[in-house]
Amino acid sequence: MHIAVCDDNIADRKQTERLLGRQSDRYFKETGDRIWIDSFGNVEAFMQNPKMYQGLFIDMVSDDECNGFHILKMLLYAGIESPIVMCSSSIDYRSLVEKEGIKADNIFFLDKPIKVAEITAMVDKISELSVTSDPSIELRGKDETVYAHGDDIICVKRARFDLEVYLTGGRMIAILDDIVNFYDQCNIFPQICPVNDNAIININHIKKTSFGKVTLDNDMTLPISFTYRNAINKTRKYVSEHDS
């Protein structure tokens, strides 16, 4: 099990590492697996690949522009579903999450100084939640990375040198990729199909279809070329057969 600690207080970061290190011995005896801990003191390094961790412990307080609460929102925006443990010291993360009305089942809270019993219970919770999730793909844009499940994707359009990937929640990320290559990556998502040489859609986000075009539930309308006129019906049939 891989766990990340992101804390700009060196003493607190080392203490969390020590507590998790002690848990690793117990975890190994019970499961035969180790707890591997990566430690970060800055946001840029931490956000390189948060998807790889089964649990993330966070408390960043020295930068008002990007403190722990901002990191939490970045992780949720990126589609991170692993347990995110907000460790409160000078920032009351519980109050901020409640105030902003953030609803996510993978947010947990600990108060510093962290007690042994609390981190034991948290490691057990992380282990319990470390199950295989729905497949996802990495969408790496110029300034951000998003991990998207199949139904997070509404449609994809070619735009000059980039692909514009439109996601649920009003999000859009531009990625440098070829649409054919991107469609190949979407083989894990049976609900994705092409509608013309420059666009692919998710059939689960179709609002309506008419002659030669399709309207999606984000109110985008895309043309359906003659070559792909049967793609939507074939994809619907395939998804229906494999869901039954």
N, C-alpha and C positions, 0 to 999 in steps of 0.2 A: 504494500500500500504506500503510495506516494503522497506526502503532505508538504505544503508550502507554508512558510512563516514570513509574513511581510510586516516589518515593524522598524520604525526609524529610531527607536530607543534601544541602543545596543544592549544594555543590561537586561531589559525586558525580553528582547529577542533571544538572548542566550538562555534566559530562564525558561522560556517556552520550549526552546530546543532541548534543554535538559529534561524537562517534564515529559516531552514526547519520546525522548531517547529511553527513559525508564519504562515507558509504556511499550516500547518496541520489544523488550525482553518478555514481558507478559504476553503480548500479542503473538510472538513467535511460539511460545509454549502452547498457546491455545489453538493457533491456526497453522503453524508451520511457515508462516510468512513474516517478513520483517516490515517495519515502518521505516521508509526512507524519507529523510527530511532535507528539503532545500530551503535555505534561508536568504532573505532579501532585505536590503535596507533602502532600496529605491524602487520607485514605481515602474520605471522603464524596463528594468531587468525582469521584474515580477510579471509584467504583462506580456512577455514574449510568448509564453505558451502555457497559460493557466489551465487549459483543457486537460493537460496531462496529470493533474493532481486530483486525488479522491477527496481531499479536504484542504481548505485554505484558511489560515488563521491571520487576521489582519488588524493592525492598529497603527495608523500613520497620523501624526498630530502636528508635525513641525511646519507643514506647507498648507496654508489656508487655501491655495489654489487647487490642490489635489490631496486632500486628506483621506482618511480611511473611508469616509462616507462616499466621497467621489469615486474611490476605487470600487466600492460595492456596486454603485450604479453602472460603472463601466463593465464590470463582470456580468451583471444581469443583462445589460444591453448586448453584450457579446454572446449571450446564450449559455453561459456557464451554469450547469445544473448540479454540480458537486456541492456538498455542504460548505457554506461560507460562514466562518465563525468570527464574529466581530467582537474584539476584546477591548472592552471599554476601560479607559483610564481618564484622561481629561475630556474626552468626547463621549457624550451619552448617545450611543448609536441606537439604542432602543427608541428613545424619544424622537430622533431624527427620522427613523424608518416609519414610526407611527404618524408623525407630523406630515410626511410626504405621501402617506397612504400607500406605501410600497407593499405589495402582496406577493410573497414568494415563499414556497415551502422549504427552500434550502438555506434560509437565513437563520443563524443561531447566534446566541449572545453569551459571553462570559465577562465577568468583572475581574479586573486586576486588583490585587495579585491573584493569579489563578491557583486554585486549590487542587491538590492531587486527586481528590474524589471527583471533582468537576471535569478535569481533563480525562480521567478514566472513563467517565460516562460519555464524554464527547467522542472519544476514540471509538467506543463501542457503537455509538450512533453512526459515525462515519462508516465503520465497517458494515453495519447493517444496511446502509444506503448505497454501498458500493456494489451495485448490481449493473448488469449490462443494460444500457439505455438504448433508446431508438437510435438508428444510425444517423450520423450527421456529417456534413462536409465543412471544410474550412474555407471561408470567404475572406481572403486577405486583400484589403484595400490599401491605399497609400498611407492612410493615417490610422487605420483601425482594422481589427480582425473580428469576424463574427462566425460563430459556429451554428449552422442552421440545420434543423431537421427538415424533412420533406415538406411538411405543411407550413413551415415558416416561409417557404418560397412561394410567391404569388406568380411572378413571371420574370423573364430575363430578356432584355433587348440589347442588340448590338448598337453601340453608339460610337462611331468613328473607331478609335483604337481600344476602347474599353467595352466591357459588358456592364450594363446597369442591372443589378439584381434587386428587384422590388420584394420587400419582405412584409410580413404582418407588423402591425403597430406603426404603420406609416414610415417604416425605415427603407432606405435605399443605400446600397453600397456599390461603388464602382470598382471593378476588378480588372486587371490586365490579363485577359484570357481569350481564347478562341471559342466561339459558340459551339463548335463541333466537339472540342475537347471537354467543354463544360457539360454538354449533354451526356457525354460518355461517363463523366464522374457521377452523373445523376442516375446511373443504372440501378443504384440502391433504392431509388425512389420511383416505384412503378407509376405514380400519379403524374409524373412529369412527361410532357409530350411536346413536339415541335408543332408550330402552326405556320411558319414560313422560314425561309433561310436565315432570317435575322432575329427570330424570337421563339422562345419556348414558354409554356405555361404549365400551371398546376391545375388539373381538371377539378380538384376539390374547391378551387376558388372561382369557378365559372359562375357568373351571375346570369348571363343569357347568351345564346348564340343566335345568329341570323345569317342570311345568305352572305357568305364571304367575310364574316368577321365574328369575333368573340369579345364579349365584355366581361371583365373580371370584377370581383367584389371590392376592388380598390378603385372602381370606375374607369380603369384604363381599357381602351378598346384597341384590339390588334387585328390586322387583316389575316385571313386564312388563305394561303395560296392553294392553287389547284392541286399541286403535288401532295399537299398534306390534308386534303379535304376529308379523308377518312380517319385521320390520326386520333381525333378526340374520341370517336365512337369505339375504335379499337382499344384505346387506352382504358376507357370506361369498362369495356367488357373484360379486359385483362385484370383490372383491379377487382371487379366484382367476382370473378372466378376464383381469385386467390384470397379474397377476404372471406369467402364462404366456406 
